[in-house]
Amino acid sequence: MASIETVMTRDPVSCHVDTPLPEVAAMMLSNDCGQIPVVDAEGRPLGVITDRDIVVRVIANGGNPATGTAADAMTSPAKTVSTKTTLTDCVHMMEEAQIRRVPVVDDRGHLIGIVATADVALSGKRRAIADVMEEVSAPAAHRAETRAPMRH
């Protein structure tokens, strides 16, 4: 199976907790992505922010996305994998956490990449991605009732 480092997108764009939401949205647009890792001053992931997070946590709650920051919408703490994580373990973690993307950190915990379900699919592991998408998309109660072993 391919390794995390061979499938991840290297050097993903990131932001800080005080990055204004309009700037985060512009990063998503210019980088054609739906998730931006939120990092500390040393580049260690604190959380992630998705386009959906902005809508659900800010706009739907009556907040003003024009004046909000990444801290107002991010999911924290960030779930991460390291370069030593196997792709199988990464896929399993994505299933369990019901996430489509996961930041990759180096030995010091610094952000160096991101793995998305599309990256795994492009690596030729389509069955694994089908399993992840089934788990990510299932409601939590349904997941517990229908848990099936992963096929790789």
C-alpha positions in Angstrom: 0.0 0.0 0.0 1.1 3.6 -0.7 2.5 5.6 2.2 1.1 8.8 3.8 3.9 10.8 2.2 3.3 9.5 -1.3 -0.4 10.4 -1.3 -0.6 13.6 0.8 -0.7 17.1 -0.5 2.5 18.8 0.7 2.7 22.2 2.3 -1.1 22.9 2.5 -2.2 26.5 3.0 -2.9 27.2 6.7 -4.2 30.0 8.9 -4.1 31.2 12.5 -6.9 31.5 15.1 -7.0 35.2 14.5 -7.3 35.0 10.7 -10.4 36.8 9.5 -13.1 34.5 8.0 -13.2 36.4 4.7 -9.5 35.7 4.4 -10.0 32.0 5.2 -12.8 31.8 2.6 -10.5 33.5 0.0 -7.8 30.9 0.8 -10.3 28.1 0.1 -11.3 29.7 -3.2 -7.7 30.4 -4.4 -6.4 27.0 -3.3 -9.5 25.1 -4.5 -10.0 23.4 -1.1 -12.7 23.1 1.5 -10.6 22.8 4.6 -7.8 25.0 6.0 -5.7 23.8 9.0 -5.5 26.3 11.8 -1.9 26.3 13.2 -0.1 28.0 16.1 3.0 30.3 15.6 5.3 27.2 15.3 3.1 25.6 12.6 1.5 22.9 14.8 -2.2 22.2 14.0 -4.7 23.5 16.6 -7.8 22.7 14.6 -9.3 22.8 11.1 -11.9 25.0 9.5 -14.1 24.0 6.7 -16.5 25.9 4.5 -19.3 24.0 6.3 -17.9 25.1 9.7 -18.3 28.8 8.6 -21.9 28.2 7.6 -23.0 26.0 10.5 -21.0 27.6 13.4 -21.1 31.2 12.4 -23.8 32.1 9.8 -26.5 29.7 11.1 -26.0 31.0 14.6 -26.5 34.6 13.6 -22.8 35.5 13.5 -21.3 37.8 11.0 -18.7 36.0 8.9 -17.4 39.4 7.7 -16.1 40.1 11.3 -15.4 36.6 12.6 -12.1 34.8 12.8 -11.0 31.2 12.3 -11.4 30.7 16.1 -15.1 31.3 15.8 -15.7 28.4 13.3 -12.8 25.9 13.7 -13.1 22.4 14.9 -10.5 21.8 17.7 -8.5 20.0 18.5 -7.2 18.9 15.2 -7.2 15.1 14.5 -3.8 14.5 12.8 -1.7 11.6 11.5 2.1 11.5 11.2 4.3 10.4 8.4 4.8 7.2 10.3 1.0 6.4 10.2 0.1 3.7 7.7 -2.3 4.6 5.0 -4.6 1.8 6.4 -4.5 3.3 9.8 -5.2 6.8 8.4 -8.2 5.5 6.5 -9.5 3.8 9.6 -9.1 7.0 11.6 -10.9 9.0 9.0 -13.8 6.4 9.2 -13.9 6.5 13.0 -13.8 10.3 13.1 -16.1 10.7 10.1 -13.7 13.1 8.4 -12.8 13.5 4.7 -9.4 15.2 5.2 -6.7 14.9 7.9 -3.6 17.1 8.5 -0.2 15.3 8.4 2.5 16.3 10.9 6.2 15.6 11.2 8.0 14.2 14.2 7.9 17.7 15.9 4.1 18.0 15.3 4.5 20.6 12.6 2.0 20.6 9.7 3.6 19.2 6.5 0.7 17.9 4.5 -2.9 16.9 4.3 -4.5 13.6 3.2 -8.0 13.7 1.6 -10.2 10.9 0.5 -9.5 11.9 -3.1 -5.7 11.4 -2.4 -6.3 7.9 -1.2 -8.6 7.2 -4.2 -6.0 8.4 -6.6 -3.5 6.0 -5.0 -5.6 3.2 -6.3 -7.4 2.3 -3.0 -10.9 2.9 -4.3 -12.5 0.2 -2.0 -11.0 1.8 1.0 -12.4 5.2 0.0 -15.8 3.7 -0.6 -15.7 2.4 2.9 -14.6 5.7 4.3 -17.3 7.6 2.4 -19.9 5.2 3.7 -18.8 5.7 7.3 -18.3 9.5 7.0 -21.7 10.0 5.5 -23.6 7.7 7.9 -25.5 9.2 10.9 -23.7 8.3 14.2 -26.5 6.0 15.3 -26.5 4.2 12.0 -22.7 3.7 12.1 -22.8 1.9 15.4 -25.5 -0.5 14.1 -24.0 -1.3 10.8 -20.3 -1.4 11.6 -18.6 -3.8 9.1 -15.0 -4.7 8.9 -12.9 -2.6 6.5 -12.0 -4.2 3.2 -8.6 -3.3 1.8 
